[in-house]
């Protein structure tokens, strides 16, 4: 309960339950979200209209690639029903084993010096248990990922979303107003048809698109170096041009990507000398370049009132 609600001047309104109302709690959480986001310069939602295109692989390696460049990075897994980020980074910590940070905030998991990670698996006793939730619970979980986690000052927050244009990406769009999207696809038309829905989603919610990534774009034989277009190639770049968004690059299939993901040692952000690693390094550079002109808005929400610096009588009787 805030100190303003506990003051003598507010005793009558508090006794009526106004300060403890659901609206006041939501307003207080909004305040916490604004405070947290005000310390984060760039927010990037990695999304796709279709599953199985390597979206989590792109999210994880993009976060690691930026962290290797010296940026402070957060990686937030909002794929509530199928969180994979912990496994891809071999993070096995559990929330109940950690100490709460100052101010009651929850410390995120850490990977190296520059990367902070949060995922629902962090909070589960058994990571193989299914998450059987409807929309409102998913919305609340994502809001808590922002409001209750001790992100601190970040240069980038990478948000890994599930496929499609449902609750999770919509919740990000509504609560992280300055988030920008990276859309991941594979080259074949069946994937591109769904990706167009993602691009149109961004138009509807007025979310800027950093660019598109074409994953699994050909296979380079490790023996003869000949390229084979297993899933075709070039479809992502063509679609990016159609929608007037930047094409960030294409990544060829590499067996070590799968091995690295399973072993918790992501391959595309490694130092190996291979076409896939070089291609992804170029994508990280393009993201860095495209985001370099974005402005940071540092919020200062120090008021004890649940409504933030400007009291809103419809939400709290402060």
C-alpha positions in Angstrom: 0.0 0.0 0.0 1.4 3.4 -0.9 2.2 6.0 1.8 -0.3 8.4 0.3 -3.1 6.0 0.7 -2.1 5.5 4.3 -2.2 9.2 5.2 -4.7 10.7 7.6 -6.3 12.8 4.9 -7.2 9.7 2.9 -8.4 7.5 5.7 -12.1 8.0 4.8 -11.6 7.0 1.2 -9.3 4.1 2.1 -11.8 2.8 4.5 -14.3 2.6 1.6 -11.8 0.3 -0.2 -11.1 2.8 -3.0 -7.3 2.6 -2.6 -7.3 -1.1 -2.6 -9.5 -1.4 -5.6 -8.6 -3.3 -8.7 -8.3 -0.1 -10.7 -5.8 1.3 -8.2 -3.8 -2.0 -8.4 -3.7 -1.8 -12.2 -2.7 1.8 -12.1 0.1 1.0 -9.6 1.3 -1.8 -12.0 1.1 0.6 -14.9 3.4 2.9 -12.9 5.9 0.1 -12.3 5.8 -0.8 -16.0 6.5 2.8 -17.0 9.3 3.0 -14.5 10.9 -0.2 -15.8 10.6 0.6 -19.4 12.0 4.1 -18.9 15.3 2.5 -18.1 15.4 0.5 -21.4 16.5 2.2 -24.6 15.4 -0.2 -27.3 12.6 -2.8 -27.2 12.4 -5.4 -30.0 9.6 -7.9 -30.4 10.7 -10.9 -32.5 7.7 -12.4 -34.1 6.4 -14.6 -36.9 3.1 -15.6 -38.3 4.1 -19.3 -38.4 5.8 -21.7 -35.9 9.0 -23.6 -36.7 10.7 -20.8 -38.5 13.5 -20.4 -35.9 12.1 -17.3 -34.2 13.5 -18.3 -30.7 16.8 -19.1 -32.3 16.9 -15.6 -33.8 15.8 -14.0 -30.5 18.4 -15.8 -28.5 21.3 -15.3 -30.9 20.4 -11.6 -31.5 20.4 -11.0 -27.7 23.8 -12.8 -27.4 25.2 -11.0 -30.4 24.3 -7.6 -29.0 25.6 -8.6 -25.6 29.0 -9.6 -27.1 29.2 -6.1 -28.6 29.1 -4.7 -25.0 25.5 -3.7 -24.8 23.4 -4.5 -21.7 20.6 -6.7 -23.0 17.5 -8.3 -21.6 15.8 -11.3 -23.2 12.1 -11.8 -22.3 10.4 -15.0 -23.3 6.7 -14.3 -23.7 5.9 -17.6 -25.4 3.8 -18.7 -22.4 2.7 -22.1 -23.6 6.1 -23.1 -25.2 8.9 -21.3 -23.5 12.3 -22.5 -24.9 14.8 -19.7 -24.0 16.0 -21.3 -20.7 16.8 -24.6 -22.5 18.5 -22.9 -25.4 20.8 -21.1 -22.9 21.0 -24.1 -20.5 19.6 -21.9 -17.6 18.4 -24.1 -14.8 17.8 -21.7 -12.0 14.4 -21.6 -10.2 12.8 -18.5 -8.8 12.3 -20.0 -5.3 16.0 -20.5 -5.0 16.8 -16.8 -5.6 16.9 -13.7 -3.4 14.5 -10.9 -4.1 16.3 -7.7 -5.2 16.0 -4.3 -3.7 12.5 -2.8 -3.8 10.9 -6.2 -3.9 11.8 -6.8 -7.5 12.6 -10.3 -8.8 16.1 -10.8 -10.1 16.3 -12.2 -13.6 18.5 -15.1 -14.6 21.9 -14.1 -16.0 23.9 -15.4 -18.9 27.4 -14.0 -18.9 27.9 -10.4 -17.8 25.6 -8.5 -20.2 22.5 -10.6 -20.6 19.5 -10.9 -18.3 16.8 -13.4 -19.0 13.2 -14.1 -17.9 10.9 -16.9 -18.9 8.0 -18.6 -17.3 10.1 -21.8 -16.9 12.1 -19.8 -14.3 9.0 -19.8 -12.1 8.0 -23.5 -12.7 8.8 -26.3 -10.3 8.6 -28.9 -13.2 9.4 -27.4 -16.6 7.5 -30.2 -18.3 4.2 -29.2 -16.8 1.8 -27.7 -19.3 0.6 -24.1 -19.0 -3.2 -24.2 -19.4 -4.1 -20.6 -19.4 -6.6 -18.3 -21.1 -5.8 -14.8 -22.3 -6.2 -12.8 -19.0 -3.6 -14.9 -17.2 -1.2 -14.6 -20.1 -1.7 -10.8 -20.2 -1.0 -10.5 -16.5 2.1 -12.7 -16.7 3.6 -10.5 -19.4 2.8 -7.3 -17.5 4.5 -8.8 -14.4 7.6 -9.7 -16.5 8.0 -6.0 -17.1 6.8 -4.5 -13.8 8.2 -7.0 -11.3 11.6 -8.0 -12.8 14.8 -6.1 -11.8 15.9 -5.3 -15.4 17.8 -2.2 -14.4 19.3 -0.1 -17.2 19.3 -1.9 -20.6 20.4 -0.9 -24.1 18.1 -3.6 -25.6 15.2 -5.7 -24.5 14.6 -8.6 -26.9 11.1 -10.1 -26.6 10.6 -13.6 -28.0 6.9 -14.1 -28.9 5.0 -17.2 -29.9 3.9 -17.6 -33.5 0.8 -15.7 -34.6 -0.9 -12.4 -33.7 -2.7 -13.3 -30.6 -2.6 -12.4 -26.9 1.1 -12.3 -26.4 2.2 -9.9 -29.2 -0.9 -7.8 -28.7 -0.1 -7.5 -25.0 3.4 -6.4 -25.9 2.1 -3.8 -28.4 -0.4 -2.4 -25.9 2.0 -2.2 -22.9 5.3 -1.4 -24.6 4.3 1.4 -26.9 7.7 2.0 -28.4 8.5 -1.7 -29.1 9.6 -2.4 -32.7 9.3 -5.7 -34.5 11.6 -8.1 -36.2 9.6 -10.5 -38.4 11.2 -13.9 -39.0 10.2 -16.1 -42.0 11.5 -19.0 -44.0 11.6 -18.7 -47.8 8.7 -20.9 -48.9 5.3 -19.3 -49.7 3.3 -21.1 -47.0 5.4 -19.4 -44.4 5.4 -16.0 -46.2 1.6 -16.1 -46.4 1.5 -16.1 -42.6 4.3 -13.6 -42.2 2.2 -11.1 -44.2 -0.3 -11.3 -41.4 2.4 -10.4 -38.9 3.4 -7.4 -41.0 -0.2 -6.3 -41.3 -0.6 -6.8 -37.5 2.2 -4.3 -37.0 0.4 -1.9 -39.3 -2.8 -2.3 -37.3 -1.2 -1.7 -33.9 1.1 1.0 -35.3 4.3 -0.9 -34.4 7.4 0.0 -36.4 9.2 -2.9 -38.1 12.9 -3.0 -37.8 13.1 -5.5 -40.6 12.7 -9.0 -41.8 15.0 -12.0 -41.4 14.8 -15.0 -43.7 15.9 -18.1 -41.8 16.8 -21.5 -43.3 17.7 -19.8 -46.5 19.5 -22.6 -48.4 21.9 -25.1 -47.1 25.7 -24.8 -47.7 27.3 -28.3 -47.9 30.1 -28.5 -45.4 32.0 -30.8 -47.7 31.9 -29.1 -51.1 30.5 -25.6 -50.1 27.8 -25.9 -52.7 24.5 -24.1 -51.8 21.2 -26.0 -52.1 17.9 -24.2 -51.7 16.0 -26.8 -49.7 13.1 -24.4 -48.8 13.7 -22.0 -51.8 15.3 -18.6 -51.2 14.7 -15.0 -51.6 11.0 -15.0 -50.6 11.7 -13.0 -47.4 13.6 -10.2 -49.3 10.8 -10.0 -51.9 8.1 -9.7 -49.2 10.1 -7.1 -47.3 10.2 -5.0 -50.5 6.5 -5.5 -51.0 5.7 -4.1 -47.6 8.4 -1.4 -47.7 10.4 -2.7 -44.7 14.1 -3.4 -44.4 15.5 -6.8 -45.2 18.0 -7.5 -42.4 19.5 -10.6 -44.1 19.2 -14.4 -44.6 20.7 -17.2 -42.7 21.5 -20.6 -44.3 20.7 -23.9 -42.6 23.5 -25.2 -40.5 23.3 -28.5 -38.5 25.3 -26.9 -35.7 22.4 -24.5 -35.0 20.3 -27.4 -33.9 23.1 -29.0 -31.9 23.9 -25.6 -30.2 20.3 -25.0 -29.3 19.9 -28.5 -27.7 23.2 -28.2 -25.8 22.5 -24.7 -24.5 25.4 -23.2 -26.5 23.9 -21.1 -29.3 25.8 -21.4 -32.5 24.9 -18.3 -34.7 26.4 -15.9 -32.1 29.6 -18.0 -31.8 33.0 -17.1 -33.1 33.1 -19.9 -35.7 34.0 -19.2 -39.2 31.0 -20.4 -41.2 28.5 -18.9 -43.7 25.7 -19.1 -41.2 27.6 -17.3 -38.4 28.8 -14.6 -40.8 25.3 -14.1 -42.1 23.9 -13.7 -38.6 26.7 -11.3 -37.6 25.6 -9.1 -40.5 22.0 -9.2 -39.3 23.0 -8.2 -35.8 25.0 -5.3 -37.3 21.9 -4.3 -39.4 19.7 -4.3 -36.3 22.3 -2.2 -34.4 22.4 0.3 -37.3 18.6 0.5 -37.7 18.1 1.1 -34.0 20.9 3.6 -33.6 18.6 6.6 -34.3 15.9 5.6 -31.8 15.4 7.9 -28.9 15.4 6.8 -25.3 12.6 8.1 -23.1 13.6 7.9 -19.4 10.5 8.0 -17.3 10.6 9.4 -13.8 7.7 8.0 -11.9 8.6 8.6 -8.2 5.2 9.4 -6.9 3.8 7.2 -4.2 0.3 7.5 -5.7 -0.8 4.5 -7.6 -1.8 6.8 -10.4 1.8 8.0 -11.0 2.9 11.6 -11.0 -0.5 12.9 -11.9 -3.4 11.7 -9.8 -6.4 10.2 -11.6 -9.5 10.4 -9.4 -11.2 7.8 -11.5 -8.6 5.3 -10.4 -7.6 6.3 -6.9 -9.0 8.7 -4.3 -5.6 10.1 -3.4 
